[in-house]
Amino acid sequence: MSNLLASPPPQAPYDVLASLEGAQIQHGPNNNRIYLMELGKADPARLIDQMQDLAAEKGYGKIFAKVPEHRASQFLAKGFRLEARIPDFYPECDALFLGHYPDPRRALDGETHQLHRVLQLAKRNLAPVPSTAVDTGVRRCTPEDVRTMARLYRRVFPSYPFAIDDPDFLLDSMRDNVDYFCIEQQGRMLAVAAAEKAPHSLTAEMTDFATLPDAQGHGFAGRLLQQMERQISHQGYRLAYTIARAHSVGMNRTFARHRYLMAGRLTNNTQIGGRIETMNVWYKPLR
């Protein structure tokens, strides 16, 4: 599978957001996939056909779909397989994370034992997280921060699924229901993360965690996560979730320690740092 999961060419553009049959998708060569982000009011049968046609045209290896359980039957009938489930993600039902593999090689996961070991290490001897007052060392980012944030992301991630190293992208996402938070010391930004909010389901994806290499090992990701949970809960959001790199003991441990529950695993799903990686899905009800 080495060729399949190799780094994309440097000139490859970021995957793009698009509307297809009324649904919101992301697709492109970096992740070598289609990601159905919001089904909306699209007809599942027509949408599946359109996505399969697009995957064949572009040569994508995976179609990844997040759909309400009560609208998933046609996906399952068309060969999509269940990879993760978040209970009560939508007001009326669970969310199913489904995978379909136009390239059968991408469905093969030769690292199951290793990833199981990572998960065991992440859950071992977890110290309880103290319930603290507002962390004054964590603050919400503003539009004036986007250039500094972009430089930090560029330093931490050689490549990433979204253009988080582009100040304009960060600014646009701030205006579109993404709250960024950071930790600074002596005027230097050391860590950043994002809460990507979905007002229609009152859920938020905790994502885009990054800490400068010389600032790691101080629990910054946990501090950011705790403050983001507090802030979005005050805004009325009822559930937080994340899609974390399955190989990362540290990030999986952060979520396990903060009482997130494992929802499943997405095989060869996301391109980060030059290779396509398997991801773990975690979730936590906030009320």
N, C-alpha and C positions, 0 to 999 in steps of 0.2 A: 504493500500500500504506500510505499514511500513516494512514488510519483503522484499518486492521488492526493496526498496530503502535503505536497511541497508548497513552499512559499509562492504566492502569486507574483507575477512579474512586477517590477517596481513601477512601471507606468500604468498599471491597472487602475482604473478609477474606483472611487468608493462605490459600494452598492447603493442603488437609488431607491427612493420611496416612490411608489406609483399607485394609481387606482386601477383596479381590474374588476370588471363586472360589479362595481360599487363597493368592493372590498379594498382594504389597504394592504399592500404588500411591499416588501423590500426584496430586491434581487440584484445580482451582479456577480462578477468573477472573483471578488475577494473571498467571499464565503462559499462561492460555487454552489449557490442554492437559491431557492425562493422561500421567503419567510412570510406566511400569511399572518399578519399582525392583528388585524381586525376584520372579522367576517362581515360586519355591518348587515345590510339588508340584501346582500348578494344571494342568488340562488346557488346552493352548494353544487348541484350537478353541473351547471354551466361553468361555474368557477373552477371546479376540478379539471374539467376538459381544457379550459383556457390555460391553467397553470401547467398542465402536462404538455400542452402544445408549446408553451414558452420554454419549459425545461428542455424539451427536445430540440427546439430551435437554438438555444444558447449552450446546450451541452452540460446543463447543471446536474450535479450528482445527487442532490437532495431537495425535497420539498418539505418544509417544516411548517406546521400549522397549529395555531392556538385557537380553539373553537369552543363554544358552549356545548356541554354534553348533549343537550336535547337537539342539537343540530349536527351531530357528529356521525350519524348512522351512514350517510352516503359516503363520507370519507373512508370509514372503516370498510364499507362494501367495495370500495375502489382500491383496496390494498394498503391504505394507511395503517400504521400500527401505533398502538398506545405506548408512549414513552414516559409520560408523567401526568399526574392529576393533582389539581389543587381544589380541595373541597370548598364549596360556597364562594368561589371566585366571583361569580356573577350573582346578583341578588336572587336569581331564580334557579341556579344550578352550578355544578362544578365546571372548571375549565379543564379541557383535555389538550395535552401537547402531543401532537401526532407527527409521525415521520413516514415519508414515502421516499423510496430510493430508486430513481431511474438508473443509476449506476449501482448495481448490487454490491460492488466492492466497498462502497462507502458504508454499507450497513454492517460490515464486519468489524467487530471490536476485539482485537487481540490483546487488550489490556485489562480485561475484566478483573483478574486477580489483583493486579497492581492498584486499580482504582478502588477496589474493596478495601485494600490495606490502607489507602489514603483516608478513606472514610472512617475506618477503625481508629486511626491515629487522631483524626479530627475530633472524635467523640470521647477520647480517653481522658479521664481525670479532669473533667470540666469544672473549673471554679465558678461559683455563682456570680452573676453580674450584680454589683451593688446598685441599689436604686438611689441615684444621686440627684442633686438639684441640677438646674440648667448648667450645662458645661460652658463656662464663659470663654474657654479656649477654642470653641467651635463657633463659627459664624456662617451665616448665609452669604453666598457670593453675590456680587452685583455686576452689572454690565461693565464696570470699570476693571473687573478682574479677568476678563476673558483672555487677554493676551498672556497674562501670567499663567492662567490655567492651561492654555494651549501649549505653552512651553513645558510645563510640568508633564502633561500627558505625552508630549513628544519624546521627552526624556525617558519615561517609564515604559512606553509601548512602542516598539519599532513599527508595528502595524496593529490595526484595530478595526472592528466591524463598521464603526461609524467615524465620521470626520472630527473626532474630539480634539484633534490638534489644529483645528481651523477656528480662529476666533469668531468668524462670522457664523459658523455652525453653532458654536456655543451660545452666541447671542440670540440666534433664532430659536434655539431650543429653550432658552430661558423664557422667551416670550410665549412658549407653547407648552406650558404645564410641566416643565422640568425645573426643580429646585436643586441648585448646587450648593454644597457646603464645603468649608475648608478649615484647615488648622494652620495657623501661622505662629512663628516664633521670631521675635526681634525683626518683624517686618518681612520675613521670608516665608512664602507659602510652601509647606512641607507635604501636605496631603489634601486630597479632594475626593468627593464622591457626589452622586446624584440620586435624587428621588424623582423618577419619571412617573408622573401621576396620570391616572385615567379617570376623569370625573364621572363618566357614565357608570362605571362599576365600583367607584370609590376604592380602587386598588392602586398600589404604587410599586414599581419595580425599583429596588435598591441596586444601583448599578454604577459602573464607571469608577470604581475605587482605584486610587493610585496614590502611592507614597514614594517620595524620592528615595533612591537606594541608600543614601547615607542617613536617612531618618527612619528606616524600618526597625522593627523590633520594639516599638514603644506603645503598641496598642492603638495606633491612630485610627485604624479601620473600625475597631469596636466603638471608639468614642464618636466617630462620625455617624455610625449606624444608630447608636442610641439617641443621638440628638435628632437625626432625621426622623426616626420613629415618633419621637415626641412632637416634632413640628407637624408632621402630616396627620397624626392623630388629632391634634388640636384643630386641624382644618376639616375634620370629619371623615378622613379616610379610615377604612375598616380592616384592610388587609395589606400586608407587605409581602413581597416575594423577591427572589433573586434567581438569576441563572449564573452559577459560579463555575469556574474552571475546575473540572473534576480532579486534576492533578495537583491542585494547590491545597496542601494541608492547612496553611494559615487562613485562607479565606473561608474554607469549609468549617474550620474550627471557630472562626468568628461568628458565623451564623448559628452553628450548633450551640455555642455558649450563650447566645442571646435567645435561646429557646425556639429557634426556627425548626420546622419539621421537614424531613426529606420527602419530596413529592415524586422523584423519579430521576432518570438520567437520559440525556439527549446524545445519541451516538454521533460522533464525528460531525458536530453541529456548527461550530463557530471558529472563525479564523482570528487568532490572537497571536501576536508576536511571530508571525511568519509561518504558522502551521494551523491546520484545522484540528480542533480539540473537542473532546467529549465534555459535556457540561452537566452539572448537577442542578436540579431545581429544588429550592427551599421556599417555605412559606411560613407566615406567622399571622394569626388573627390579632388585630390590635384592640378589639373590644368584643 
